[in-house]
Amino acid sequence: MFPLRDHNPSERTPVITWALIALNAIVFLSYYPSLGGQERLLLAFYDQWALVPAEVARGLEMHTILTSMFLHGGWMHIIGNMLFLYIFGDNLEDQMGHVGYLLFYLAGGVAAALAQMAANPYSSVPMVGASGAIAGVMGGYLLLFPRARVDIAFIIFVIVKIVTVPAWLTLGLWFGLQLVNGAASTGDGGGVAYWAHAGGFIAGVVLTVPVWLRVGGPGFWARTSGHPPHQETRPTGGSVIPRVVRSSTRKEPRDLTSVPRAGRRRTGRRSPWGGSR
């Protein structure tokens, strides 16, 4: 199960969302194609730039709290993360503004890293990925647009079924799975940072509360019923090509009867539209 798109148009161009996607892609392509097949070199690279909870807990390699957000462990890892960011990020940026959204994204990533460290502070396994920050985006989206429609693809063997469900169901189910898997996992969670996802999601909800209050809080929900404030515009019947009115350059014959005789003065008040009457 994974989302394909949402029915929630935004007004402003999501330049920060696009820039984050581009930056993640550039960073990934700068190291993974050359190191992906060489485990020893890849681990050495991660040791330098990925977040290792045991090291950060000792006050070492603090820069990795930030750099780890832009690293990924494989093609499906980055494709899945960027898909979620593309679907849900533009609407948060629309409500928060470009700078506010960027700070929100980074804060969500930091909160996710701290949550994973709190759950397993002695882990020596490198943690990489933007999923914690993107989980924060999903949490903020849930608070602002709980009833926005999201297209979900279910894949059962070779059968693909696409259904449209409200955002509260999609994101709520995803968050619940992180909690269940995190509680059931031992050690490093089988390579998935479930508590980073859950921590980022909760941080996203909390950090979005000021924005939610600014747009009206409960009144915003009452006005929109949880639906997006900017509804999709659907094409109506008829041609969408504007009708072109052509102007004629052909000269019409002049009506000589309307021309005053030479030497004869026309009288009358001047019309406000020009000419005399």
C-alpha positions as CSV (number, residue, x, y, z in Angstrom):
1,M,0.0,0.0,0.0
2,F,1.4,3.4,-1.0
3,P,0.0,6.8,-1.9
4,L,-0.1,8.0,-5.5
5,R,-1.4,11.5,-5.3
6,D,-3.7,13.7,-3.2
7,H,-6.6,15.9,-4.3
8,N,-5.4,19.0,-2.6
9,P,-4.2,21.8,-4.9
10,S,-1.9,24.5,-3.6
11,E,-1.7,28.2,-4.5
12,R,2.0,28.9,-4.4
13,T,4.8,27.1,-6.2
14,P,6.4,24.6,-3.8
15,V,10.0,25.6,-4.6
16,I,11.4,24.3,-1.2
17,T,9.7,20.9,-1.7
18,W,11.2,20.6,-5.2
19,A,14.6,21.8,-3.9
20,L,14.6,19.2,-1.2
21,I,13.7,16.5,-3.6
22,A,16.5,17.6,-6.0
23,L,19.0,17.9,-3.2
24,N,18.2,14.4,-1.9
25,A,18.5,13.0,-5.4
26,I,21.8,14.8,-6.1
27,V,23.4,13.6,-2.8
28,F,22.2,10.1,-3.4
29,L,23.6,10.0,-7.0
30,S,26.9,11.4,-5.8
31,Y,27.8,8.3,-3.8
32,Y,25.4,5.4,-4.1
33,P,26.0,4.3,-7.8
34,S,29.7,4.1,-7.1
35,L,29.6,2.7,-3.6
36,G,26.3,0.7,-3.5
37,G,28.0,-2.5,-4.6
38,Q,31.0,-2.2,-2.3
39,E,29.7,-2.7,1.2
40,R,32.9,-1.9,3.0
41,L,33.3,1.4,1.3
42,L,29.6,2.3,1.7
43,L,29.8,1.6,5.5
44,A,32.9,3.7,5.7
45,F,31.0,6.5,4.0
46,Y,28.0,6.1,6.4
47,D,30.3,6.1,9.4
48,Q,31.4,9.6,8.4
49,W,28.0,11.1,7.5
50,A,25.2,8.9,8.9
51,L,23.8,9.2,12.4
52,V,25.1,6.6,14.8
53,P,23.1,7.0,18.1
54,A,25.9,5.7,20.3
55,E,28.3,8.3,18.9
56,V,25.9,11.3,19.1
57,A,24.9,10.3,22.6
58,R,28.5,10.8,23.6
59,G,28.5,14.3,22.0
60,L,30.5,13.1,18.9
61,E,29.7,13.5,15.2
62,M,26.9,16.0,16.0
63,H,26.8,17.1,12.4
64,T,25.3,13.8,11.4
65,I,22.0,14.8,12.9
66,L,21.6,17.0,9.8
67,T,23.6,15.2,7.2
68,S,21.9,11.9,7.8
69,M,18.6,13.4,6.6
70,F,19.9,13.6,3.0
71,L,21.4,10.1,2.8
72,H,19.5,6.9,1.7
73,G,20.2,3.2,1.8
74,G,19.0,2.2,-1.7
75,W,16.9,3.1,-4.7
76,M,13.5,2.1,-3.2
77,H,14.4,3.9,0.0
78,I,14.9,7.3,-1.8
79,I,12.1,6.8,-4.3
80,G,9.5,6.0,-1.6
81,N,10.6,8.9,0.6
82,M,10.6,11.4,-2.3
83,L,7.1,10.2,-3.4
84,F,5.7,10.9,0.1
85,L,7.4,14.3,0.2
86,Y,6.1,15.2,-3.3
87,I,2.5,14.3,-2.4
88,F,2.2,15.9,1.0
89,G,5.0,18.6,1.1
90,D,3.5,21.2,-1.3
91,N,0.4,21.9,0.9
92,L,2.4,22.4,4.1
93,E,4.7,24.8,2.2
94,D,1.6,26.6,0.9
95,Q,0.4,27.2,4.4
96,M,3.7,27.9,6.1
97,G,5.6,29.9,3.5
98,H,8.9,28.9,2.0
99,V,11.2,29.7,4.9
100,G,8.8,28.5,7.6
101,Y,8.3,25.2,5.8
102,L,12.1,24.7,5.4
103,L,12.7,25.3,9.1
104,F,9.7,23.0,9.9
105,Y,11.1,20.2,7.8
106,L,14.6,20.4,9.4
107,A,13.1,20.6,12.9
108,G,11.0,17.5,12.2
109,G,14.1,15.6,11.0
110,V,16.0,16.6,14.2
111,A,13.1,15.5,16.4
112,A,12.9,12.2,14.5
113,A,16.6,11.6,15.1
114,L,16.3,12.4,18.8
115,A,13.3,10.0,19.1
116,Q,15.3,7.2,17.6
117,M,18.2,7.9,19.9
118,A,16.0,7.9,22.9
119,A,14.5,4.5,22.0
120,N,18.0,3.0,21.4
121,P,20.8,5.2,22.6
122,Y,23.5,2.6,22.5
123,S,22.9,1.5,18.9
124,S,26.0,1.5,16.6
125,V,24.0,1.0,13.4
126,P,24.2,4.0,11.1
127,M,20.8,5.7,10.6
128,V,20.1,7.4,7.2
129,G,17.0,8.7,5.4
130,A,14.7,11.6,5.1
131,S,11.7,9.6,6.4
132,G,11.8,11.2,9.8
133,A,11.5,14.7,8.4
134,I,8.9,13.6,5.9
135,A,6.9,11.9,8.8
136,G,6.8,15.4,10.3
137,V,5.3,16.7,7.0
138,M,2.7,13.9,7.2
139,G,1.8,14.8,10.8
140,G,1.3,18.5,9.9
141,Y,-0.8,17.5,6.8
142,L,-3.0,15.4,9.0
143,L,-3.7,18.3,11.3
144,L,-4.6,20.8,8.6
145,F,-6.3,18.5,6.0
146,P,-7.7,15.4,7.7
147,R,-10.3,14.9,5.0
148,A,-8.3,15.6,1.9
149,R,-8.7,12.7,-0.6
150,V,-5.6,10.6,-1.2
151,D,-5.3,8.0,-4.0
152,I,-3.8,4.7,-2.6
153,A,-2.5,1.8,-4.6
154,F,-3.0,-1.7,-3.2
155,I,-0.9,-4.4,-4.8
156,I,-2.0,-8.0,-4.3
157,F,0.2,-10.3,-6.2
158,V,-0.2,-9.0,-9.8
159,I,-3.4,-7.1,-9.1
160,V,-3.2,-3.3,-8.6
161,K,-6.2,-1.7,-7.0
162,I,-6.4,2.1,-6.7
163,V,-8.8,3.6,-4.1
164,T,-9.4,7.1,-2.8
165,V,-9.5,7.5,1.0
166,P,-9.4,10.4,3.4
167,A,-6.0,11.6,4.6
168,W,-6.9,10.8,8.3
169,L,-7.2,7.2,7.4
170,T,-4.1,7.0,5.2
171,L,-1.8,8.9,7.6
172,G,-3.4,7.5,10.8
173,L,-3.0,4.0,9.6
174,W,0.7,4.7,8.7
175,F,1.3,6.2,12.1
176,G,-0.3,3.3,13.9
177,L,1.9,0.8,12.0
178,Q,5.0,2.7,13.1
179,L,3.9,2.4,16.7
180,V,3.0,-1.3,16.5
181,N,6.2,-2.2,14.6
182,G,8.3,-0.1,16.9
183,A,6.9,-1.7,20.0
184,A,7.2,-5.2,18.5
185,S,10.8,-4.7,17.3
186,T,13.9,-5.4,19.3
187,G,17.3,-3.8,18.9
188,D,17.5,-1.8,15.7
189,G,14.1,-2.6,14.4
190,G,15.3,-4.8,11.6
191,G,16.9,-1.9,9.8
192,V,13.8,0.4,10.0
193,A,13.8,3.4,12.4
194,Y,10.2,3.1,13.5
195,W,10.6,5.4,16.4
196,A,12.2,8.1,14.2
197,H,9.1,7.9,12.1
198,A,6.7,8.1,15.0
199,G,8.8,10.9,16.7
200,G,8.9,12.9,13.5
201,F,5.1,12.5,13.0
202,I,4.3,13.7,16.5
203,A,6.7,16.6,16.2
204,G,5.1,17.6,12.9
205,V,1.6,17.7,14.5
206,V,2.9,19.8,17.4
207,L,4.9,22.2,15.2
208,T,1.9,22.7,12.9
209,V,-0.4,23.8,15.8
210,P,0.6,27.5,15.5
211,V,-0.2,27.4,11.8
212,W,-3.5,25.7,12.5
213,L,-4.4,28.3,15.1
214,R,-3.3,31.1,12.7
215,V,-5.7,30.0,10.0
216,G,-8.5,29.7,12.5
217,G,-8.0,26.5,14.5
218,P,-11.3,24.8,15.2
219,G,-12.9,27.5,13.0
220,F,-10.7,26.4,10.1
221,W,-12.0,22.9,10.5
222,A,-15.6,24.2,10.8
223,R,-15.3,26.2,7.6
224,T,-13.6,23.5,5.6
225,S,-14.9,20.4,7.4
226,G,-11.3,19.1,7.1
227,H,-11.3,19.4,3.3
228,P,-8.7,21.3,1.4
229,P,-9.4,25.1,1.3
230,H,-8.6,25.1,-2.5
231,Q,-10.8,22.6,-4.2
232,E,-9.8,21.1,-7.5
233,T,-11.2,22.6,-10.6
234,R,-12.6,20.1,-13.1
235,P,-12.9,20.9,-16.8
236,T,-16.5,21.5,-17.8
237,G,-18.2,20.7,-21.1
238,G,-17.5,22.7,-24.2
239,S,-14.4,23.8,-25.9
240,V,-11.6,25.2,-23.7
241,I,-10.1,27.1,-26.7
242,P,-11.2,30.7,-26.5
243,R,-13.2,31.9,-29.5
244,V,-11.2,34.3,-31.6
245,V,-13.2,37.3,-32.9
246,R,-11.6,38.5,-36.1
247,S,-11.7,42.2,-36.9
248,S,-12.5,43.1,-40.5
249,T,-10.3,45.5,-42.4
250,R,-12.7,45.9,-45.3
251,K,-13.8,49.5,-45.6
252,E,-17.6,50.1,-45.6
253,P,-19.0,52.6,-48.2
254,R,-19.3,56.0,-46.7
255,D,-22.9,57.3,-46.1
256,L,-22.7,60.7,-47.9
257,T,-26.1,61.7,-46.6
258,S,-24.7,62.1,-43.1
259,V,-22.0,64.6,-44.3
260,P,-23.0,68.2,-43.7
261,R,-23.2,70.4,-46.8
262,A,-20.3,72.7,-47.4
263,G,-20.8,76.0,-45.6
264,R,-23.6,74.7,-43.5
265,R,-23.0,74.8,-39.8
266,R,-24.4,72.0,-37.6
267,T,-25.7,73.1,-34.3
268,G,-26.6,71.1,-31.1
269,R,-25.2,70.0,-27.8
270,R,-22.0,67.9,-27.8
271,S,-22.5,64.3,-26.7
272,P,-20.4,63.0,-23.8
273,W,-19.6,60.0,-26.1
274,G,-18.1,62.3,-28.8
275,G,-19.7,64.1,-31.8
276,S,-22.8,66.3,-31.9
277,R,-26.4,65.6,-31.6
